[in-house]
Amino acid sequence: QADMDDLRSILAMHKDFYTKEPLVEHEFEFRIQKIGCHYRGFKRNSGTSWKNNWGDLAFEDFELEDRHRRWADEAARAFGGLDMLALDVLRKKDGTEVILELNDSCFGLMYEHEQADLARIRDLVLQRLDA
């Protein structure tokens, strides 16, 4: 409660809108990346941030399941047929997964696969230009 009182005193100085949500206890965060018909999954963990998506980040490949590819396909369809996207997902401690956000074509590539993914993006753009 004392932390919230301190926050309220700061926010009271402005006319900003804010919300408060409970922290979701999670094992890790992962990203589902779709470029054309290619899918990639990778975990993101941070040793310096409770959010696990910034700070001292460590990336590792993450094996996607069929449902993860379906989520990406459904998200692409829901937004008019996106050719590229990334879904950020939390794996909660109880094993359930929660989609945090959808990124359209503006998403970072995993360093170890960056050149291959850039080639996929290039090929996708050339394919669309020729269509």
Backbone as CSV, one residue per row, in Angstrom:
resi,resn,N_x,N_y,N_z,CA_x,CA_y,CA_z,C_x,C_y,C_z
1,GLN,0.821,-1.191,0.000,0.000,0.000,0.000,0.869,1.261,0.000
2,ALA,1.946,1.259,0.750,2.809,2.437,0.820,3.404,2.763,-0.551
3,ASP,3.767,1.719,-1.334,4.290,1.952,-2.684,3.250,2.632,-3.563
4,MET,2.003,2.211,-3.436,0.937,2.828,-4.238,0.688,4.270,-3.796
5,ASP,0.767,4.545,-2.499,0.599,5.927,-2.021,1.663,6.832,-2.611
6,ASP,2.891,6.342,-2.673,3.980,7.112,-3.264,3.706,7.356,-4.745
7,LEU,3.274,6.327,-5.460,2.963,6.467,-6.886,1.809,7.448,-7.089
8,ARG,0.774,7.342,-6.276,-0.377,8.249,-6.397,0.057,9.704,-6.222
9,SER,0.978,9.961,-5.312,1.417,11.338,-5.090,2.128,11.899,-6.318
10,ILE,2.842,11.047,-7.032,3.513,11.487,-8.259,2.500,11.703,-9.377
11,LEU,1.590,10.749,-9.543,0.612,10.837,-10.625,-0.383,11.970,-10.416
12,ALA,-0.618,12.342,-9.174,-1.557,13.431,-8.891,-1.082,14.769,-9.448
13,MET,0.198,14.881,-9.745,0.738,16.136,-10.279,0.440,16.303,-11.764
14,HIS,-0.083,15.274,-12.406,-0.348,15.310,-13.844,-1.777,14.867,-14.110
15,LYS,-2.212,15.043,-15.329,-3.562,14.630,-15.712,-3.530,13.341,-16.528
16,ASP,-2.474,12.555,-16.338,-2.329,11.304,-17.080,-3.314,10.263,-16.573
17,PHE,-3.646,9.334,-17.449,-4.477,8.188,-17.091,-3.552,7.003,-16.851
18,TYR,-3.841,6.206,-15.863,-3.012,5.042,-15.611,-3.869,3.896,-15.091
19,THR,-3.364,2.709,-15.235,-4.011,1.521,-14.678,-2.975,0.738,-13.884
20,LYS,-3.458,-0.125,-13.039,-2.588,-0.980,-12.232,-3.063,-2.412,-12.444
21,GLU,-2.114,-3.291,-12.723,-2.435,-4.698,-12.914,-1.499,-5.530,-12.049
22,PRO,-1.966,-6.691,-11.623,-1.073,-7.535,-10.812,0.040,-8.126,-11.676
23,LEU,1.156,-8.405,-11.042,2.266,-9.053,-11.712,1.887,-10.493,-12.012
24,VAL,2.100,-10.921,-13.242,1.845,-12.308,-13.618,3.124,-13.093,-13.381
25,GLU,3.076,-14.003,-12.437,4.242,-14.844,-12.166,4.443,-15.765,-13.365
26,HIS,5.628,-15.722,-13.942,5.848,-16.499,-15.153,7.213,-17.174,-15.128
27,GLU,7.313,-18.228,-15.937,8.583,-18.940,-16.082,9.508,-18.186,-17.023
28,PHE,8.943,-17.798,-18.185,9.728,-17.103,-19.188,8.797,-16.466,-20.213
29,GLU,9.374,-15.618,-21.042,8.669,-15.014,-22.165,9.257,-15.601,-23.438
30,PHE,8.421,-15.779,-24.455,8.938,-16.199,-25.746,8.219,-15.461,-26.859
31,ARG,8.853,-15.474,-28.012,8.310,-14.787,-29.184,8.042,-15.809,-30.282
32,ILE,6.883,-15.667,-30.887,6.526,-16.432,-32.084,6.696,-15.467,-33.251
33,GLN,7.603,-15.783,-34.146,7.909,-14.918,-35.282,7.430,-15.598,-36.563
34,LYS,6.722,-14.844,-37.402,6.240,-15.360,-38.689,6.725,-14.433,-39.789
35,ILE,7.470,-14.980,-40.732,7.907,-14.239,-41.914,7.477,-15.085,-43.105
36,GLY,6.446,-14.630,-43.816,5.891,-15.443,-44.897,5.351,-16.742,-44.321
37,CYS,5.845,-17.855,-44.825,5.401,-19.157,-44.315,6.427,-19.779,-43.369
38,HIS,7.409,-18.988,-42.935,8.434,-19.487,-42.007,8.136,-19.001,-40.587
39,TYR,8.221,-19.917,-39.651,7.965,-19.614,-38.241,9.230,-19.867,-37.441
40,ARG,9.440,-19.043,-36.424,10.579,-19.225,-35.528,10.106,-18.883,-34.119
41,GLY,10.626,-19.600,-33.143,10.337,-19.288,-31.757,11.636,-19.064,-31.002
42,PHE,11.634,-18.099,-30.092,12.793,-17.932,-29.226,12.385,-17.357,-27.883
43,LYS,13.079,-17.830,-26.856,12.872,-17.365,-25.491,13.711,-16.119,-25.261
44,ARG,13.178,-15.254,-24.424,13.919,-14.071,-23.994,13.923,-14.062,-22.471
45,ASN,15.093,-13.985,-21.905,15.228,-13.896,-20.449,16.212,-12.785,-20.113
46,SER,15.934,-12.108,-19.028,16.809,-11.031,-18.585,17.291,-11.318,-17.175
47,GLY,18.566,-11.146,-16.959,19.111,-11.281,-15.624,19.001,-10.009,-14.812
48,THR,18.556,-8.910,-15.467,18.512,-7.615,-14.784,17.127,-7.004,-14.707
49,SER,16.105,-7.673,-15.265,14.766,-7.086,-15.257,13.705,-8.139,-14.969
50,TRP,12.796,-7.818,-14.092,11.688,-8.717,-13.786,10.751,-8.862,-14.981
51,LYS,10.812,-7.923,-15.926,9.938,-7.992,-17.096,10.417,-9.024,-18.114
52,ASN,11.674,-9.394,-18.068,12.272,-10.396,-18.968,12.315,-9.991,-20.428
53,ASN,11.981,-8.759,-20.793,12.040,-8.390,-22.204,12.944,-7.188,-22.476
54,TRP,13.737,-6.801,-21.499,14.725,-5.741,-21.716,15.817,-5.895,-20.671
55,GLY,16.862,-5.122,-20.831,17.996,-5.227,-19.913,19.036,-6.180,-20.461
56,ASP,19.628,-6.956,-19.603,20.667,-7.922,-19.963,19.989,-9.181,-20.533
57,LEU,19.650,-9.134,-21.820,18.849,-10.201,-22.432,19.692,-11.369,-22.912
58,ALA,19.131,-12.545,-22.744,19.700,-13.770,-23.315,18.606,-14.403,-24.171
59,PHE,18.959,-14.787,-25.385,18.016,-15.395,-26.310,18.392,-16.850,-26.535
60,GLU,17.384,-17.681,-26.714,17.644,-19.058,-27.105,16.480,-19.545,-27.949
61,ASP,16.788,-20.446,-28.886,15.745,-21.005,-29.735,14.692,-21.687,-28.873
62,PHE,13.451,-21.610,-29.320,12.326,-22.205,-28.607,11.492,-22.971,-29.628
63,GLU,11.276,-24.251,-29.385,10.522,-25.067,-30.329,9.037,-24.732,-30.245
64,LEU,8.488,-24.319,-31.381,7.073,-23.969,-31.442,6.229,-25.225,-31.606
65,GLU,5.049,-25.165,-31.048,4.067,-26.228,-31.227,3.055,-25.776,-32.267
66,ASP,2.254,-26.702,-32.756,1.268,-26.379,-33.793,0.348,-25.239,-33.358
67,ARG,-0.037,-25.211,-32.081,-0.946,-24.157,-31.625,-0.303,-22.780,-31.739
68,HIS,1.015,-22.706,-31.549,1.708,-21.416,-31.676,1.659,-20.923,-33.114
69,ARG,1.854,-21.826,-34.076,1.763,-21.436,-35.484,0.328,-21.024,-35.830
70,ARG,-0.652,-21.724,-35.259,-2.068,-21.350,-35.480,-2.339,-19.951,-34.934
71,TRP,-1.790,-19.641,-33.748,-1.981,-18.296,-33.187,-1.447,-17.242,-34.141
72,ALA,-0.258,-17.473,-34.683,0.343,-16.510,-35.614,-0.511,-16.383,-36.869
73,ASP,-0.980,-17.500,-37.396,-1.815,-17.463,-38.600,-3.130,-16.732,-38.342
74,GLU,-3.755,-16.991,-37.207,-5.015,-16.325,-36.876,-4.810,-14.831,-36.658
75,ALA,-3.718,-14.457,-36.011,-3.413,-13.034,-35.820,-3.192,-12.364,-37.173
76,ALA,-2.483,-13.036,-38.072,-2.252,-12.482,-39.414,-3.574,-12.253,-40.134
77,ARG,-4.468,-13.241,-40.063,-5.786,-13.111,-40.709,-6.614,-12.002,-40.075
78,ALA,-6.592,-11.912,-38.754,-7.405,-10.917,-38.046,-7.036,-9.491,-38.427
79,PHE,-5.794,-9.291,-38.851,-5.335,-7.946,-39.210,-5.122,-7.796,-40.710
80,GLY,-5.934,-8.468,-41.489,-5.958,-8.251,-42.925,-4.961,-9.061,-43.728
81,GLY,-4.345,-10.056,-43.136,-3.418,-10.902,-43.874,-1.978,-10.446,-43.780
82,LEU,-1.502,-10.183,-42.579,-0.108,-9.766,-42.392,0.849,-10.846,-42.899
83,ASP,1.864,-10.440,-43.639,2.898,-11.366,-44.098,3.967,-11.601,-43.041
84,MET,4.128,-10.630,-42.161,5.151,-10.724,-41.111,4.527,-10.250,-39.806
85,LEU,4.892,-10.938,-38.721,4.432,-10.520,-37.403,5.220,-11.253,-36.335
86,ALA,5.083,-10.780,-35.115,5.653,-11.465,-33.963,4.646,-11.364,-32.824
87,LEU,4.422,-12.468,-32.148,3.582,-12.504,-30.956,4.484,-12.707,-29.741
88,ASP,4.340,-11.870,-28.747,5.066,-12.043,-27.499,4.148,-12.765,-26.519
89,VAL,4.662,-13.837,-25.921,3.855,-14.735,-25.100,4.541,-14.982,-23.765
90,LEU,3.758,-15.026,-22.690,4.261,-15.407,-21.372,3.878,-16.849,-21.092
91,ARG,4.834,-17.641,-20.652,4.532,-18.973,-20.122,4.456,-18.813,-18.615
92,LYS,3.233,-18.942,-18.091,3.017,-18.778,-16.659,3.541,-19.986,-15.890
93,LYS,3.699,-19.806,-14.603,4.250,-20.886,-13.765,3.368,-22.119,-13.747
94,ASP,2.059,-21.953,-14.021,1.163,-23.109,-14.038,1.141,-23.802,-15.406
95,GLY,1.976,-23.316,-16.353,2.081,-23.937,-17.666,1.191,-23.315,-18.732
96,THR,0.243,-22.475,-18.340,-0.596,-21.815,-19.332,0.179,-20.694,-20.001
97,GLU,-0.305,-20.276,-21.151,0.372,-19.230,-21.921,-0.588,-18.081,-22.189
98,VAL,-0.048,-16.872,-22.159,-0.826,-15.660,-22.359,-0.138,-14.820,-23.428
99,ILE,-0.872,-14.446,-24.477,-0.319,-13.555,-25.499,-0.314,-12.141,-24.938
100,LEU,0.865,-11.523,-24.926,1.011,-10.162,-24.414,0.734,-9.120,-25.487
101,GLU,1.322,-9.332,-26.670,1.155,-8.328,-27.712,1.467,-8.905,-29.080
102,LEU,0.947,-8.204,-30.069,1.224,-8.503,-31.468,2.062,-7.366,-32.030
103,ASN,3.170,-7.698,-32.671,3.992,-6.722,-33.382,3.833,-7.005,-34.870
104,ASP,3.546,-5.960,-35.645,3.435,-6.189,-37.085,4.839,-6.274,-37.672
105,SER,5.137,-5.579,-38.719,6.450,-5.723,-39.363,7.589,-5.088,-38.563
106,CYS,7.285,-4.417,-37.481,8.307,-3.766,-36.670,8.652,-4.653,-35.474
107,PHE,9.559,-5.602,-35.692,10.000,-6.470,-34.606,11.460,-6.812,-34.800
108,GLY,12.151,-7.015,-33.691,13.564,-7.344,-33.739,13.794,-8.794,-34.134
109,LEU,14.917,-9.042,-34.762,15.285,-10.394,-35.171,16.304,-10.954,-34.186
110,MET,16.262,-12.263,-33.987,17.232,-12.919,-33.115,18.586,-12.905,-33.810
111,TYR,19.606,-12.431,-33.106,20.918,-12.207,-33.707,21.451,-13.437,-34.454
112,GLU,21.340,-14.613,-33.846,21.901,-15.823,-34.456,21.248,-16.169,-35.792
113,HIS,20.022,-15.689,-36.017,19.285,-16.008,-37.243,19.013,-14.766,-38.102
114,GLU,19.639,-13.665,-37.743,19.327,-12.389,-38.390,19.543,-12.422,-39.903
115,GLN,20.667,-12.929,-40.364,20.945,-12.929,-41.802,19.941,-13.794,-42.572
116,ALA,19.615,-14.959,-42.033,18.631,-15.829,-42.681,17.258,-15.162,-42.698
117,ASP,16.875,-14.516,-41.599,15.573,-13.858,-41.546,15.525,-12.633,-42.454
118,LEU,16.626,-11.884,-42.531,16.673,-10.754,-43.470,16.526,-11.233,-44.910
119,ALA,17.124,-12.366,-45.243,16.971,-12.938,-46.584,15.519,-13.338,-46.830
120,ARG,14.859,-13.887,-45.821,13.438,-14.248,-45.956,12.584,-13.002,-46.192
121,ILE,12.886,-11.933,-45.455,12.142,-10.680,-45.634,12.375,-10.129,-47.035
122,ARG,13.641,-10.129,-47.478,13.968,-9.660,-48.830,13.191,-10.451,-49.871
123,ASP,13.221,-11.784,-49.759,12.529,-12.631,-50.726,11.022,-12.392,-50.704
124,LEU,10.473,-12.180,-49.527,9.043,-11.912,-49.401,8.665,-10.599,-50.080
125,VAL,9.481,-9.560,-49.867,9.214,-8.259,-50.490,9.311,-8.376,-52.014
126,LEU,10.353,-9.047,-52.518,10.486,-9.219,-53.970,9.324,-10.015,-54.540
127,GLN,8.894,-11.031,-53.822,7.736,-11.830,-54.271,6.489,-10.955,-54.357
128,ARG,6.265,-10.095,-53.368,5.098,-9.209,-53.381,5.192,-8.174,-54.494
129,LEU,6.401,-7.691,-54.770,6.569,-6.716,-55.857,6.291,-7.336,-57.219
130,ASP,6.615,-8.614,-57.364,6.386,-9.307,-58.627,4.932,-9.755,-58.804
131,ALA,4.160,-9.760,-57.746,2.781,-10.268,-57.816,1.862,-9.303,-58.534
